[in-house]
Amino acid sequence: MDLVKNTEETPTQVRLTGGRKKSMTVLRAVAIACTCAVLITSASAADFSIGIASSVAGRSLEAKSAAMVARPDGCADPANARIEGTAEGLVNGARRSITLKLMPLRDTPGVVAVNKEWPAEGVWVVKLTGTCKSAKAGVVVPFGPKGFLRESSKFFSRAANDAEVEASLKALANQK
């Protein structure tokens, strides 16, 4: 019995001392649970992204000679996240695409090393696509003569499309 509010609470109902009954506790609990479930689901999908860093950030032998490392950010279970990639290039005016063999780092679940598997000629970007449960993310990472260009990288809450890859390649070609 709450003497200040003049109410009495039971697990399934609130009884006003005037005799009226309201099933508020159960309804409120169900409403809160549903709201939390929706917010958690939408937050996890919205928060998933692919992070990129220099090979030094990989802190492992597998990453030592890599061009960069990529990690699933905002994924509750990074060990089950999947990152795939292609090198997309423009060589002497011709488009080229090379499927990359990303190397998982043993000591860091979900993190992969991206080795340079494309030729030195032309301009190149790496297109990475990640999946964490049903959430997807993408990034297009341009490469210059000294390595990847973080400031020119484009991050997406979905896989990058062909037009976005083309735009990154054209911008990179115009810098040369």
GUPA-797013 format. One record per residue (C-alpha): residue in one letter; x, y, z; residue number from 1; chain. Coordinates in nm, 3 decimals, padded with zeros to 5 digits, m for minus. Example, Ala and Ser with C-alpha at 12.3 -4.5 7.8 and 13.67 -1.06 7.14 Angstrom:
residues 2
<residuo=A; c1=01.230; c2=m00.450; c3=00.780; num=1; cadena=A>;
<residuo=S; c1=01.367; c2=m00.106; c3=00.714; num=2; cadena=A>;
END
This chain:
residues 176
<residuo=M; c1=00.000; c2=00.000; c3=00.000; num=1; cadena=A>;
<residuo=D; c1=00.144; c2=00.334; c3=m00.109; num=2; cadena=A>;
<residuo=L; c1=00.019; c2=00.591; c3=00.139; num=3; cadena=A>;
<residuo=V; c1=00.146; c2=00.886; c3=m00.066; num=4; cadena=A>;
<residuo=K; c1=m00.033; c2=00.788; c3=m00.392; num=5; cadena=A>;
<residuo=N; c1=m00.316; c2=00.614; c3=m00.210; num=6; cadena=A>;
<residuo=T; c1=m00.277; c2=00.300; c3=m00.428; num=7; cadena=A>;
<residuo=E; c1=m00.207; c2=m00.069; c3=m00.381; num=8; cadena=A>;
<residuo=E; c1=00.000; c2=m00.265; c3=m00.639; num=9; cadena=A>;
<residuo=T; c1=m00.020; c2=m00.634; c3=m00.723; num=10; cadena=A>;
<residuo=P; c1=00.182; c2=m00.806; c3=m00.998; num=11; cadena=A>;
<residuo=T; c1=m00.112; c2=m00.799; c3=m01.243; num=12; cadena=A>;
<residuo=Q; c1=m00.315; c2=m00.493; c3=m01.151; num=13; cadena=A>;
<residuo=V; c1=m00.318; c2=m00.157; c3=m00.982; num=14; cadena=A>;
<residuo=R; c1=m00.614; c2=m00.098; c3=m00.750; num=15; cadena=A>;
<residuo=L; c1=m00.705; c2=00.257; c3=m00.668; num=16; cadena=A>;
<residuo=T; c1=m00.832; c2=00.276; c3=m00.313; num=17; cadena=A>;
<residuo=G; c1=m01.159; c2=00.409; c3=m00.445; num=18; cadena=A>;
<residuo=G; c1=m01.232; c2=00.056; c3=m00.579; num=19; cadena=A>;
<residuo=R; c1=m01.149; c2=00.089; c3=m00.955; num=20; cadena=A>;
<residuo=K; c1=m00.920; c2=m00.175; c3=m01.106; num=21; cadena=A>;
<residuo=K; c1=m00.678; c2=m00.120; c3=m01.391; num=22; cadena=A>;
<residuo=S; c1=m00.457; c2=m00.384; c3=m01.548; num=23; cadena=A>;
<residuo=M; c1=m00.174; c2=m00.138; c3=m01.602; num=24; cadena=A>;
<residuo=T; c1=00.131; c2=m00.329; c3=m01.481; num=25; cadena=A>;
<residuo=V; c1=00.103; c2=m00.612; c3=m01.737; num=26; cadena=A>;
<residuo=L; c1=00.007; c2=m00.381; c3=m02.024; num=27; cadena=A>;
<residuo=R; c1=00.289; c2=m00.143; c3=m01.942; num=28; cadena=A>;
<residuo=A; c1=00.540; c2=m00.432; c3=m01.926; num=29; cadena=A>;
<residuo=V; c1=00.427; c2=m00.567; c3=m02.265; num=30; cadena=A>;
<residuo=A; c1=00.444; c2=m00.221; c3=m02.423; num=31; cadena=A>;
<residuo=I; c1=00.792; c2=m00.159; c3=m02.286; num=32; cadena=A>;
<residuo=A; c1=00.916; c2=m00.500; c3=m02.404; num=33; cadena=A>;
<residuo=C; c1=00.781; c2=m00.444; c3=m02.756; num=34; cadena=A>;
<residuo=T; c1=00.931; c2=m00.096; c3=m02.776; num=35; cadena=A>;
<residuo=C; c1=01.270; c2=m00.223; c3=m02.658; num=36; cadena=A>;
<residuo=A; c1=01.267; c2=m00.506; c3=m02.913; num=37; cadena=A>;
<residuo=V; c1=01.195; c2=m00.264; c3=m03.199; num=38; cadena=A>;
<residuo=L; c1=01.461; c2=m00.018; c3=m03.084; num=39; cadena=A>;
<residuo=I; c1=01.727; c2=m00.287; c3=m03.040; num=40; cadena=A>;
<residuo=T; c1=01.655; c2=m00.439; c3=m03.382; num=41; cadena=A>;
<residuo=S; c1=01.662; c2=m00.105; c3=m03.563; num=42; cadena=A>;
<residuo=A; c1=01.968; c2=00.016; c3=m03.370; num=43; cadena=A>;
<residuo=S; c1=02.169; c2=m00.295; c3=m03.449; num=44; cadena=A>;
<residuo=A; c1=02.088; c2=m00.269; c3=m03.820; num=45; cadena=A>;
<residuo=A; c1=02.161; c2=00.104; c3=m03.830; num=46; cadena=A>;
<residuo=D; c1=02.484; c2=00.077; c3=m03.632; num=47; cadena=A>;
<residuo=F; c1=02.656; c2=m00.194; c3=m03.839; num=48; cadena=A>;
<residuo=S; c1=02.938; c2=m00.064; c3=m04.054; num=49; cadena=A>;
<residuo=I; c1=03.279; c2=m00.165; c3=m04.184; num=50; cadena=A>;
<residuo=G; c1=03.577; c2=m00.001; c3=m04.019; num=51; cadena=A>;
<residuo=I; c1=03.909; c2=00.031; c3=m04.202; num=52; cadena=A>;
<residuo=A; c1=04.259; c2=00.081; c3=m04.065; num=53; cadena=A>;
<residuo=S; c1=04.623; c2=00.045; c3=m04.155; num=54; cadena=A>;
<residuo=S; c1=04.778; c2=m00.301; c3=m04.135; num=55; cadena=A>;
<residuo=V; c1=04.951; c2=m00.203; c3=m03.810; num=56; cadena=A>;
<residuo=A; c1=04.608; c2=m00.190; c3=m03.642; num=57; cadena=A>;
<residuo=G; c1=04.568; c2=m00.562; c3=m03.716; num=58; cadena=A>;
<residuo=R; c1=04.844; c2=m00.640; c3=m03.463; num=59; cadena=A>;
<residuo=S; c1=04.914; c2=m00.982; c3=m03.610; num=60; cadena=A>;
<residuo=L; c1=05.155; c2=m01.154; c3=m03.845; num=61; cadena=A>;
<residuo=E; c1=04.875; c2=m01.210; c3=m04.100; num=62; cadena=A>;
<residuo=A; c1=04.819; c2=m00.835; c3=m04.127; num=63; cadena=A>;
<residuo=K; c1=05.182; c2=m00.726; c3=m04.124; num=64; cadena=A>;
<residuo=S; c1=05.222; c2=m00.701; c3=m04.503; num=65; cadena=A>;
<residuo=A; c1=04.856; c2=m00.622; c3=m04.581; num=66; cadena=A>;
<residuo=A; c1=04.745; c2=m00.307; c3=m04.760; num=67; cadena=A>;
<residuo=M; c1=04.489; c2=m00.250; c3=m04.481; num=68; cadena=A>;
<residuo=V; c1=04.256; c2=m00.431; c3=m04.239; num=69; cadena=A>;
<residuo=A; c1=03.877; c2=m00.419; c3=m04.217; num=70; cadena=A>;
<residuo=R; c1=03.655; c2=m00.497; c3=m03.921; num=71; cadena=A>;
<residuo=P; c1=03.281; c2=m00.532; c3=m03.858; num=72; cadena=A>;
<residuo=D; c1=03.178; c2=m00.240; c3=m03.634; num=73; cadena=A>;
<residuo=G; c1=02.852; c2=m00.250; c3=m03.442; num=74; cadena=A>;
<residuo=C; c1=02.805; c2=m00.625; c3=m03.484; num=75; cadena=A>;
<residuo=A; c1=02.705; c2=m00.810; c3=m03.167; num=76; cadena=A>;
<residuo=D; c1=02.872; c2=m01.128; c3=m03.295; num=77; cadena=A>;
<residuo=P; c1=03.179; c2=m01.023; c3=m03.500; num=78; cadena=A>;
<residuo=A; c1=03.300; c2=m01.383; c3=m03.533; num=79; cadena=A>;
<residuo=N; c1=02.993; c2=m01.458; c3=m03.748; num=80; cadena=A>;
<residuo=A; c1=03.013; c2=m01.137; c3=m03.952; num=81; cadena=A>;
<residuo=R; c1=03.125; c2=m01.178; c3=m04.311; num=82; cadena=A>;
<residuo=I; c1=03.331; c2=m00.931; c3=m04.517; num=83; cadena=A>;
<residuo=E; c1=03.396; c2=m00.983; c3=m04.889; num=84; cadena=A>;
<residuo=G; c1=03.585; c2=m00.763; c3=m05.130; num=85; cadena=A>;
<residuo=T; c1=03.688; c2=m00.682; c3=m05.483; num=86; cadena=A>;
<residuo=A; c1=03.954; c2=m00.457; c3=m05.625; num=87; cadena=A>;
<residuo=E; c1=03.795; c2=m00.234; c3=m05.890; num=88; cadena=A>;
<residuo=G; c1=04.029; c2=m00.062; c3=m06.131; num=89; cadena=A>;
<residuo=L; c1=04.062; c2=00.157; c3=m06.435; num=90; cadena=A>;
<residuo=V; c1=04.368; c2=00.056; c3=m06.640; num=91; cadena=A>;
<residuo=N; c1=04.438; c2=00.236; c3=m06.969; num=92; cadena=A>;
<residuo=G; c1=04.070; c2=00.332; c3=m06.989; num=93; cadena=A>;
<residuo=A; c1=03.946; c2=m00.027; c3=m06.936; num=94; cadena=A>;
<residuo=R; c1=03.754; c2=m00.138; c3=m06.626; num=95; cadena=A>;
<residuo=R; c1=03.897; c2=m00.432; c3=m06.431; num=96; cadena=A>;
<residuo=S; c1=03.762; c2=m00.626; c3=m06.135; num=97; cadena=A>;
<residuo=I; c1=03.954; c2=m00.872; c3=m05.917; num=98; cadena=A>;
<residuo=T; c1=03.793; c2=m01.081; c3=m05.641; num=99; cadena=A>;
<residuo=L; c1=04.008; c2=m01.044; c3=m05.330; num=100; cadena=A>;
<residuo=K; c1=04.106; c2=m01.327; c3=m05.097; num=101; cadena=A>;
<residuo=L; c1=04.060; c2=m01.159; c3=m04.759; num=102; cadena=A>;
<residuo=M; c1=04.259; c2=m01.319; c3=m04.477; num=103; cadena=A>;
<residuo=P; c1=04.083; c2=m01.356; c3=m04.139; num=104; cadena=A>;
<residuo=L; c1=04.301; c2=m01.258; c3=m03.842; num=105; cadena=A>;
<residuo=R; c1=04.325; c2=m01.544; c3=m03.592; num=106; cadena=A>;
<residuo=D; c1=04.328; c2=m01.337; c3=m03.274; num=107; cadena=A>;
<residuo=T; c1=04.059; c2=m01.084; c3=m03.370; num=108; cadena=A>;
<residuo=P; c1=03.716; c2=m01.227; c3=m03.461; num=109; cadena=A>;
<residuo=G; c1=03.567; c2=m01.077; c3=m03.777; num=110; cadena=A>;
<residuo=V; c1=03.873; c2=m00.870; c3=m03.871; num=111; cadena=A>;
<residuo=V; c1=04.027; c2=m00.940; c3=m04.213; num=112; cadena=A>;
<residuo=A; c1=04.353; c2=m00.839; c3=m04.379; num=113; cadena=A>;
<residuo=V; c1=04.324; c2=m00.696; c3=m04.731; num=114; cadena=A>;
<residuo=N; c1=04.634; c2=m00.780; c3=m04.932; num=115; cadena=A>;
<residuo=K; c1=04.725; c2=m00.588; c3=m05.247; num=116; cadena=A>;
<residuo=E; c1=04.631; c2=m00.833; c3=m05.523; num=117; cadena=A>;
<residuo=W; c1=04.596; c2=m00.578; c3=m05.804; num=118; cadena=A>;
<residuo=P; c1=04.863; c2=m00.445; c3=m06.043; num=119; cadena=A>;
<residuo=A; c1=05.041; c2=m00.113; c3=m06.003; num=120; cadena=A>;
<residuo=E; c1=04.911; c2=00.021; c3=m06.334; num=121; cadena=A>;
<residuo=G; c1=04.598; c2=00.233; c3=m06.338; num=122; cadena=A>;
<residuo=V; c1=04.383; c2=00.358; c3=m06.049; num=123; cadena=A>;
<residuo=W; c1=04.223; c2=00.120; c3=m05.800; num=124; cadena=A>;
<residuo=V; c1=03.962; c2=00.115; c3=m05.525; num=125; cadena=A>;
<residuo=V; c1=03.870; c2=m00.169; c3=m05.293; num=126; cadena=A>;
<residuo=K; c1=03.499; c2=m00.237; c3=m05.256; num=127; cadena=A>;
<residuo=L; c1=03.412; c2=m00.420; c3=m04.933; num=128; cadena=A>;
<residuo=T; c1=03.069; c2=m00.556; c3=m04.842; num=129; cadena=A>;
<residuo=G; c1=02.990; c2=m00.679; c3=m04.493; num=130; cadena=A>;
<residuo=T; c1=02.703; c2=m00.875; c3=m04.343; num=131; cadena=A>;
<residuo=C; c1=02.606; c2=m00.907; c3=m03.977; num=132; cadena=A>;
<residuo=K; c1=02.293; c2=m01.120; c3=m03.946; num=133; cadena=A>;
<residuo=S; c1=02.049; c2=m00.936; c3=m04.176; num=134; cadena=A>;
<residuo=A; c1=02.234; c2=m00.601; c3=m04.169; num=135; cadena=A>;
<residuo=K; c1=02.462; c2=m00.500; c3=m04.457; num=136; cadena=A>;
<residuo=A; c1=02.730; c2=m00.237; c3=m04.491; num=137; cadena=A>;
<residuo=G; c1=02.974; c2=m00.130; c3=m04.758; num=138; cadena=A>;
<residuo=V; c1=03.277; c2=00.085; c3=m04.815; num=139; cadena=A>;
<residuo=V; c1=03.470; c2=00.200; c3=m05.122; num=140; cadena=A>;
<residuo=V; c1=03.836; c2=00.264; c3=m05.039; num=141; cadena=A>;
<residuo=P; c1=04.056; c2=00.444; c3=m05.295; num=142; cadena=A>;
<residuo=F; c1=04.426; c2=00.355; c3=m05.313; num=143; cadena=A>;
<residuo=G; c1=04.704; c2=00.594; c3=m05.407; num=144; cadena=A>;
<residuo=P; c1=05.077; c2=00.534; c3=m05.455; num=145; cadena=A>;
<residuo=K; c1=05.135; c2=00.532; c3=m05.077; num=146; cadena=A>;
<residuo=G; c1=04.836; c2=00.317; c3=m04.976; num=147; cadena=A>;
<residuo=F; c1=04.470; c2=00.359; c3=m04.897; num=148; cadena=A>;
<residuo=L; c1=04.316; c2=00.705; c3=m04.880; num=149; cadena=A>;
<residuo=R; c1=04.099; c2=00.713; c3=m04.567; num=150; cadena=A>;
<residuo=E; c1=03.972; c2=01.068; c3=m04.622; num=151; cadena=A>;
<residuo=S; c1=03.838; c2=00.979; c3=m04.970; num=152; cadena=A>;
<residuo=S; c1=03.673; c2=00.652; c3=m04.858; num=153; cadena=A>;
<residuo=K; c1=03.294; c2=00.629; c3=m04.886; num=154; cadena=A>;
<residuo=F; c1=03.097; c2=00.438; c3=m04.622; num=155; cadena=A>;
<residuo=F; c1=02.745; c2=00.301; c3=m04.678; num=156; cadena=A>;
<residuo=S; c1=02.475; c2=00.130; c3=m04.469; num=157; cadena=A>;
<residuo=R; c1=02.434; c2=m00.113; c3=m04.761; num=158; cadena=A>;
<residuo=A; c1=02.656; c2=m00.260; c3=m05.032; num=159; cadena=A>;
<residuo=A; c1=02.808; c2=00.007; c3=m05.257; num=160; cadena=A>;
<residuo=N; c1=02.663; c2=00.011; c3=m05.608; num=161; cadena=A>;
<residuo=D; c1=02.844; c2=00.030; c3=m05.945; num=162; cadena=A>;
<residuo=A; c1=02.779; c2=00.404; c3=m05.986; num=163; cadena=A>;
<residuo=E; c1=02.947; c2=00.476; c3=m05.651; num=164; cadena=A>;
<residuo=V; c1=03.249; c2=00.267; c3=m05.747; num=165; cadena=A>;
<residuo=E; c1=03.268; c2=00.446; c3=m06.085; num=166; cadena=A>;
<residuo=A; c1=03.249; c2=00.786; c3=m05.915; num=167; cadena=A>;
<residuo=S; c1=03.536; c2=00.695; c3=m05.680; num=168; cadena=A>;
<residuo=L; c1=03.747; c2=00.569; c3=m05.972; num=169; cadena=A>;
<residuo=K; c1=03.684; c2=00.887; c3=m06.174; num=170; cadena=A>;
<residuo=A; c1=03.770; c2=01.110; c3=m05.877; num=171; cadena=A>;
<residuo=L; c1=04.089; c2=00.911; c3=m05.821; num=172; cadena=A>;
<residuo=A; c1=04.184; c2=00.930; c3=m06.191; num=173; cadena=A>;
<residuo=N; c1=04.132; c2=01.309; c3=m06.187; num=174; cadena=A>;
<residuo=Q; c1=04.379; c2=01.342; c3=m05.895; num=175; cadena=A>;
<residuo=K; c1=04.663; c2=01.193; c3=m06.103; num=176; cadena=A>;
END
